[in-house]
Amino acid sequence: MHLLGSPDGIYQWMNGDSSCNIKKEGHRLTLHNSDTIAGSSVTLLESVNNLLQWSKSSIPSVLLTVTAGPASMLGLHGIKGTLDVGADADFVILSERETTEGKALVIDEVWKFGKRMYQKAHNSSGNDI
C-alpha cells in the first residue's frame, strides 16, 4: 500500500533488518525477478468497490467491514469506525455512480475530527469536475 500513487518501477522494501526489491506494475506488486505476489497498491475505496462487486454484499455491510471491524480489532472501538458520541468524527460522504464496470461508490466529502477536509468540485451545471 505504501507504493500507492507511485510510478511503475522497482522499489526497496525494508522489513526490520532485512530488505528486498518490489516491482510495481499498475496495482500489482511482486518480488523483483519473481512472480511472487508482494501486495497491492489499490486504494481503500477501490477495495470497497471490488468487495461490493464481487461479493454482492450490501453497502452498509461492506462499509462496516472496513470501518468498525478494523477499529475494533485495533482496540479503537468507540473512537474510530463509528459516529457515536465521543468518537473522532472521521467520516466520508459517498455517492453511487454508474461506471463501465457497473455501480461504484465515489467520495463526495471527507471529514476529519468533525472538520470538512475535502469536497468534490462541481461545475455550474452541478456535474462532477
C-alpha positions, 0 to 999 in steps of 0.5 A: 500500500505504501507504493500507492500513487507511485510510478511503475518501477522497482522499489526497496522494501525494508522489513526490520533488518532485512530488505528486498526489491518490489516491482510495481506494475499498475496495482500489482506488486511482486518480488523483483525477478519473481512472480511472487505476489508482494501486495497491492497498491489499490486504494481503500475505496477501490477495495470497497468497490471490488468487495461490493462487486464481487461479493454482492454484499450490501453497502452498509455491510461492506462499509462496516467491514472496513470501518468498525471491524478494523477499529475494533480489532485495533482496540479503537472501538468507540473512537474510530469506525463509528459516529457515536458520541465521543468518537473522532468524527472521521467520516466520508460522504459517498455517492453511487455512480454508474461506471463501465464496470457497473455501480461504484461508490465515489467520495463526495466529502471527507471529514476529519475530527468533525472538520470538512477536509475535502469536497468534490468540485462541481461545475455550474451545471452541478456535474462532477469536475 
